[in-house]
Amino acid sequence: MTTQNEQMSYTARRQQGVQGINNMDIAGEQRRFMVKVYGWMFLALMITALVALITASSETILMMVYGNQVVFFGMIIVQMILVWSLSSRMHKISVTTATISYFIYSILNGLLLSVIFLAFTTGSIAATFFITASIFGIMSIYGYFTDKDLTSVGNICLMGLIGIIIASLVNMFLHSTTLYWIITYIAVIVFTALAAFDTQKIKQMNVIGDEGTDQDKKQSILGALILYIDFINLFLQLLKIFGKSNEEE
């Protein structure tokens, strides 16, 4: 037998949750929700970094990941399935399934990103991570506190992402250094802007009155996944700019 909350639409539940709650309580609940989101995000980043470090130091694991095309592309496909499942079926899966899926995604990302520790110096990776965290933090704070509707920014970013994908595919054949750097700098701008837009969207996604429920936990995981993807993509683009090749050592 379904509960009344399960039968309500997202909008109805949100409106019901806000009724009878003052602005201070709403702000407090939103703040606690975002703390959970950032907590999940930070945990996934640490898992990814640890897995990448371990993989980069193990020739056996590297050969398993990059020496077998079936395994390599299989992991990419699994990642795509996990993102689709968490973003479009979150309301249907359990908290346990969402949590496990989220951690599997971060582990797979660590395996695939291990190659950066072979291509770039540890010092430049650490410096780029700090730069990424600073930029991301500033934009995320702006997205959380601004009263300006950032929907138009999100729409522009979406068009920018489509353009980046198309240009990247074209450059696979052109091998143009100029186009490569244009794509890189545009991608930095896009993912920087997305940090603000997605933070605002996730804050608004929080259903007031749902705190502590399974739905609240799943929404915090989904929010963390969105910001995690933004952070990783911004980091990778900045690494192209600030990363120092091991061959230069």
C-alpha positions as semicolon CSV with decimal commas, in nm:
position;residue;x (nm);y (nm);z (nm)
1;M;0,000;0,000;0,000
2;T;0,151;0,331;-0,107
3;T;0,177;0,623;0,133
4;Q;0,021;0,962;0,071
5;N;0,364;1,117;0,004
6;E;0,441;0,860;-0,263
7;Q;0,120;0,947;-0,446
8;M;0,189;1,321;-0,448
9;S;0,370;1,493;-0,729
10;Y;0,703;1,662;-0,662
11;T;0,547;2,009;-0,683
12;A;0,258;1,925;-0,452
13;R;0,491;1,778;-0,191
14;R;0,716;2,082;-0,211
15;Q;0,425;2,322;-0,166
16;Q;0,285;2,117;0,122
17;G;0,626;2,108;0,291
18;V;0,667;2,487;0,282
19;Q;0,328;2,558;0,440
20;G;0,356;2,650;0,806
21;I;0,737;2,678;0,801
22;N;0,903;3,016;0,842
23;N;1,182;3,139;0,618
24;M;1,451;3,074;0,877
25;D;1,350;2,708;0,906
26;I;1,339;2,673;0,527
27;A;1,687;2,827;0,496
28;G;1,815;2,595;0,768
29;E;1,677;2,285;0,600
30;Q;1,818;2,392;0,262
31;R;2,156;2,453;0,424
32;R;2,159;2,108;0,586
33;F;2,054;1,951;0,256
34;M;2,341;2,118;0,070
35;V;2,587;2,009;0,340
36;K;2,480;1,650;0,269
37;V;2,518;1,710;-0,105
38;Y;2,871;1,843;-0,064
39;G;2,953;1,561;0,175
40;W;2,855;1,297;-0,081
41;M;3,044;1,487;-0,350
42;F;3,363;1,514;-0,142
43;L;3,348;1,145;-0,054
44;A;3,317;1,047;-0,422
45;L;3,609;1,272;-0,516
46;M;3,827;1,111;-0,248
47;I;3,730;0,762;-0,367
48;T;3,807;0,855;-0,728
49;A;4,145;1,004;-0,634
50;L;4,241;0,703;-0,420
51;V;4,140;0,452;-0,688
52;A;4,326;0,651;-0,954
53;L;4,644;0,658;-0,742
54;I;4,628;0,286;-0,670
55;T;4,560;0,203;-1,034
56;A;4,843;0,425;-1,162
57;S;5,088;0,242;-0,933
58;S;4,976;-0,106;-1,042
59;E;5,083;-0,230;-1,384
60;T;4,841;-0,522;-1,353
61;I;4,537;-0,300;-1,302
62;L;4,651;-0,061;-1,575
63;M;4,678;-0,346;-1,821
64;M;4,333;-0,467;-1,720
65;V;4,180;-0,121;-1,778
66;Y;4,374;0,004;-2,082
67;G;4,505;-0,319;-2,228
68;N;4,163;-0,463;-2,303
69;Q;3,925;-0,259;-2,521
70;V;3,625;-0,464;-2,410
71;V;3,694;-0,378;-2,044
72;F;3,772;-0,013;-2,121
73;F;3,463;0,060;-2,327
74;G;3,256;-0,165;-2,103
75;M;3,338;0,059;-1,805
76;I;3,241;0,368;-2,003
77;I;2,907;0,212;-2,096
78;V;2,843;0,109;-1,736
79;Q;2,916;0,467;-1,626
80;M;2,663;0,601;-1,875
81;I;2,403;0,352;-1,752
82;L;2,468;0,448;-1,389
83;V;2,432;0,820;-1,462
84;W;2,111;0,758;-1,655
85;S;1,974;0,538;-1,378
86;L;2,057;0,785;-1,101
87;S;1,926;1,087;-1,290
88;S;1,607;0,949;-1,444
89;R;1,507;0,659;-1,216
90;M;1,610;0,792;-0,876
91;H;1,250;0,801;-0,755
92;K;1,209;0,429;-0,832
93;I;1,526;0,287;-0,678
94;S;1,609;0,238;-0,310
95;V;1,855;0,446;-0,109
96;T;2,088;0,147;-0,091
97;T;2,084;0,100;-0,469
98;A;2,142;0,472;-0,525
99;T;2,434;0,475;-0,282
100;I;2,600;0,166;-0,430
101;S;2,550;0,296;-0,786
102;Y;2,703;0,631;-0,689
103;F;3,010;0,470;-0,537
104;I;3,054;0,231;-0,830
105;Y;3,048;0,531;-1,063
106;S;3,319;0,709;-0,862
107;I;3,533;0,392;-0,856
108;L;3,503;0,344;-1,233
109;N;3,594;0,708;-1,283
110;G;3,903;0,655;-1,070
111;L;4,009;0,359;-1,285
112;L;3,964;0,558;-1,605
113;L;4,130;0,875;-1,472
114;S;4,436;0,690;-1,342
115;V;4,612;0,773;-1,668
116;I;4,651;1,138;-1,563
117;F;4,902;1,031;-1,296
118;L;5,110;0,877;-1,574
119;A;5,080;1,177;-1,805
120;F;5,123;1,464;-1,556
121;T;5,340;1,532;-1,253
122;T;5,185;1,483;-0,910
123;G;5,265;1,843;-0,819
124;S;5,082;1,989;-1,119
125;I;4,784;1,761;-1,056
126;A;4,766;1,878;-0,694
127;A;4,799;2,243;-0,797
128;T;4,528;2,206;-1,062
129;F;4,300;2,036;-0,808
130;F;4,346;2,334;-0,574
131;I;4,270;2,579;-0,857
132;T;3,962;2,377;-0,954
133;A;3,839;2,362;-0,595
134;S;3,882;2,739;-0,558
135;I;3,697;2,825;-0,879
136;F;3,427;2,567;-0,814
137;G;3,383;2,682;-0,454
138;I;3,344;3,048;-0,549
139;M;3,092;2,974;-0,824
140;S;2,899;2,728;-0,609
141;I;2,872;2,986;-0,328
142;Y;2,746;3,239;-0,582
143;G;2,489;2,992;-0,714
144;Y;2,367;2,918;-0,362
145;F;2,326;3,275;-0,241
146;T;2,229;3,471;-0,554
147;D;1,868;3,573;-0,600
148;K;1,917;3,593;-0,976
149;D;1,752;3,318;-1,181
150;L;2,035;3,131;-1,355
151;T;1,811;2,932;-1,591
152;S;1,930;3,130;-1,893
153;V;2,290;3,054;-1,791
154;G;2,204;2,684;-1,780
155;N;2,051;2,699;-2,127
156;I;2,361;2,869;-2,267
157;C;2,581;2,608;-2,100
158;L;2,376;2,329;-2,256
159;M;2,426;2,478;-2,601
160;G;2,794;2,521;-2,519
161;L;2,825;2,155;-2,421
162;I;2,665;2,046;-2,746
163;G;2,907;2,270;-2,935
164;I;3,204;2,128;-2,742
165;I;3,102;1,770;-2,821
166;I;3,056;1,843;-3,192
167;A;3,381;2,041;-3,217
168;S;3,572;1,766;-3,032
169;L;3,442;1,503;-3,272
170;V;3,539;1,718;-3,570
171;N;3,886;1,777;-3,425
172;M;3,941;1,402;-3,398
173;F;3,985;1,418;-3,776
174;L;4,137;1,766;-3,813
175;H;4,394;1,735;-3,531
176;S;4,399;2,113;-3,504
177;T;4,598;2,249;-3,209
178;T;4,421;2,585;-3,234
179;L;4,075;2,424;-3,222
180;Y;4,190;2,203;-2,934
181;W;4,275;2,505;-2,719
182;I;3,959;2,692;-2,820
183;I;3,752;2,391;-2,710
184;T;3,949;2,370;-2,384
185;Y;3,897;2,734;-2,284
186;I;3,529;2,731;-2,381
187;A;3,485;2,412;-2,176
188;V;3,644;2,583;-1,873
189;I;3,394;2,869;-1,904
190;V;3,100;2,631;-1,949
191;F;3,180;2,410;-1,650
192;T;3,262;2,712;-1,435
193;A;2,919;2,856;-1,511
194;L;2,755;2,516;-1,456
195;A;2,894;2,507;-1,102
196;A;2,678;2,810;-1,017
197;F;2,373;2,703;-1,218
198;D;2,366;2,346;-1,088
199;T;2,415;2,459;-0,729
200;Q;2,109;2,682;-0,757
201;K;1,912;2,405;-0,927
202;I;2,005;2,152;-0,657
203;K;1,913;2,396;-0,380
204;Q;1,571;2,443;-0,541
205;M;1,540;2,067;-0,590
206;N;1,527;2,016;-0,213
207;V;1,173;1,935;-0,096
208;I;1,110;2,130;0,224
209;G;0,967;1,901;0,491
210;D;1,131;1,588;0,349
211;E;1,440;1,609;0,568
212;G;1,553;1,269;0,691
213;T;1,336;1,070;0,449
214;D;1,461;0,826;0,186
215;Q;1,359;1,075;-0,083
216;D;1,573;1,343;0,082
217;K;1,874;1,108;0,092
218;K;1,832;1,012;-0,272
219;Q;1,799;1,375;-0,379
220;S;2,121;1,461;-0,196
221;I;2,302;1,179;-0,380
222;L;2,165;1,300;-0,714
223;G;2,275;1,655;-0,635
224;A;2,621;1,530;-0,540
225;L;2,649;1,338;-0,867
226;I;2,566;1,649;-1,071
227;L;2,826;1,862;-0,890
228;Y;3,080;1,579;-0,896
229;I;3,054;1,558;-1,276
230;D;3,089;1,937;-1,305
231;F;3,397;1,934;-1,081
232;I;3,570;1,647;-1,262
233;N;3,513;1,802;-1,604
234;L;3,637;2,143;-1,489
235;F;3,942;1,976;-1,334
236;L;4,027;1,787;-1,655
237;Q;3,999;2,100;-1,868
238;L;4,217;2,303;-1,631
239;L;4,468;2,017;-1,621
240;K;4,517;2,061;-1,996
241;I;4,617;2,421;-1,924
242;F;4,813;2,392;-1,599
243;G;4,924;2,030;-1,606
244;K;5,298;1,966;-1,639
245;S;5,389;1,660;-1,841
246;N;5,606;1,392;-1,682
247;E;5,813;1,401;-1,999
248;E;5,923;1,752;-1,907
249;E;6,082;1,630;-1,584
